[in-house]
Amino acid sequence: MTTTTPRTLHLAATLLTASVALYMALVAFGNITDFGTNQQFVRHVLAMDTTFKDEDLMWRAITSKGIQDAAYVAIIVWETLAALVLSYGTWLWARRDQARARRFSTYGLLMVMLLFGAGFIAIGGEWFSMWQSENWNGLDAATRVFVFSGIVLIVNHLSREGDRGERR
């Protein structure tokens, strides 16, 4: 039986953090360069116009295009910041500054998990009933990103042996 060495865990943390950083950078870049596609997604989810239109829930709908667009811009800013924090965490992992790498990677991964967990799964999925929409349901994609980020967060915290004596 072989065991995972601190070097292997370090490599895994570096590459997995880099993967989430790349993903978030591409998501933010796509939302900036193709603003209209996901703008429509956010507008439809917030307006709840493709849900079952249950009168007991429709009071939650946000139909103001200004508020919808402000929410979308806030999402893009959050995605961009998460990508930058995760990129910095990746750079710190590459420099073998494990304590700081773990800290910044944790911040970035939690930012991603908050966006996809609290933002898309909880608020979009439940509050705005996104699960009811056949056309504008992003729950599967949000769940994949949430789970992937959670796994990377766990890997980042598996071994703390190398933290002692590292740069802080």
KAFENBEL-V469725 format. One record per residue. N is the residue number from 1. RES is the residue in one small letter. SS is DSSP state (H for helix, E for strand, L for the rest). PSI is psi as a letter, one per 40 degrees, with the letter a starting at -180 (999 if undefined). D_CENTER is the distance of its C-alpha to the mean C-alpha in whole Angstrom. Layout:
[[N;RES;SS;PSI;D_CENTER] [N;RES;SS;PSI;D_CENTER]]
//
This chain:
[[1;m;L;h;35] [2;t;L;i;33] [3;t;L;i;31] [4;t;L;h;28] [5;t;L;i;29] [6;p;H;d;27] [7;r;H;d;27] [8;t;H;d;25] [9;l;H;d;22] [10;h;H;d;22] [11;l;H;d;22] [12;a;H;d;19] [13;a;H;d;17] [14;t;H;d;17] [15;l;H;d;17] [16;l;H;d;14] [17;t;H;d;12] [18;a;H;d;13] [19;s;H;d;12] [20;v;H;d;8] [21;a;H;d;10] [22;l;H;d;11] [23;y;H;d;9] [24;m;H;d;7] [25;a;H;d;11] [26;l;H;d;12] [27;v;H;d;10] [28;a;H;d;11] [29;f;H;d;14] [30;g;H;d;14] [31;n;H;d;14] [32;i;H;d;16] [33;t;H;d;19] [34;d;L;g;19] [35;f;H;d;18] [36;g;H;d;20] [37;t;H;d;18] [38;n;H;e;15] [39;q;H;d;17] [40;q;H;d;19] [41;f;H;d;17] [42;v;H;d;16] [43;r;H;d;19] [44;h;H;d;20] [45;v;H;d;18] [46;l;H;d;19] [47;a;H;e;23] [48;m;L;f;23] [49;d;L;e;25] [50;t;L;f;25] [51;t;L;a;25] [52;f;L;e;28] [53;k;L;f;29] [54;d;L;h;30] [55;e;L;d;32] [56;d;L;e;31] [57;l;L;d;27] [58;m;H;e;27] [59;w;H;e;28] [60;r;H;e;24] [61;a;L;i;24] [62;i;L;h;23] [63;t;L;e;25] [64;s;L;h;25] [65;k;H;d;24] [66;g;H;d;24] [67;i;H;d;22] [68;q;H;d;19] [69;d;H;d;19] [70;a;H;d;18] [71;a;H;d;15] [72;y;H;d;14] [73;v;H;d;15] [74;a;H;d;13] [75;i;H;d;10] [76;i;H;d;11] [77;v;H;d;12] [78;w;H;d;9] [79;e;H;d;7] [80;t;H;d;10] [81;l;H;d;11] [82;a;H;d;7] [83;a;H;d;9] [84;l;H;d;12] [85;v;H;d;12] [86;l;H;d;11] [87;s;H;d;14] [88;y;H;d;16] [89;g;H;d;15] [90;t;H;d;16] [91;w;H;d;19] [92;l;H;d;20] [93;w;H;d;20] [94;a;H;d;22] [95;r;L;e;24] [96;r;L;f;25] [97;d;L;g;24] [98;q;H;d;22] [99;a;H;d;22] [100;r;H;d;20] [101;a;H;d;18] [102;r;H;d;17] [103;r;H;d;17] [104;f;H;d;14] [105;s;H;d;12] [106;t;H;d;12] [107;y;H;d;11] [108;g;H;d;8] [109;l;H;d;7] [110;l;H;d;8] [111;m;H;d;6] [112;v;H;d;2] [113;m;H;d;5] [114;l;H;d;7] [115;l;H;d;5] [116;f;H;d;5] [117;g;H;c;8] [118;a;H;d;10] [119;g;H;d;9] [120;f;H;d;9] [121;i;H;d;11] [122;a;H;d;13] [123;i;H;d;14] [124;g;H;d;14] [125;g;H;d;15] [126;e;H;d;18] [127;w;H;d;19] [128;f;L;e;19] [129;s;L;f;20] [130;m;H;d;18] [131;w;H;d;19] [132;q;H;e;22] [133;s;L;h;22] [134;e;L;d;23] [135;n;L;d;22] [136;w;L;f;18] [137;n;L;h;17] [138;g;L;e;13] [139;l;H;d;13] [140;d;H;d;13] [141;a;H;d;11] [142;a;H;d;8] [143;t;H;d;10] [144;r;H;d;10] [145;v;H;d;6] [146;f;H;d;7] [147;v;H;d;10] [148;f;H;d;9] [149;s;H;d;7] [150;g;H;d;10] [151;i;H;d;13] [152;v;H;d;12] [153;l;H;d;12] [154;i;H;d;15] [155;v;H;d;17] [156;n;H;d;16] [157;h;L;e;18] [158;l;L;d;21] [159;s;L;h;23] [160;r;L;e;24] [161;e;H;d;28] [162;g;H;e;27] [163;d;H;d;26] [164;r;L;h;30] [165;g;L;e;31] [166;e;L;i;28] [167;r;L;i;28] [168;r;L;999;26]]
//
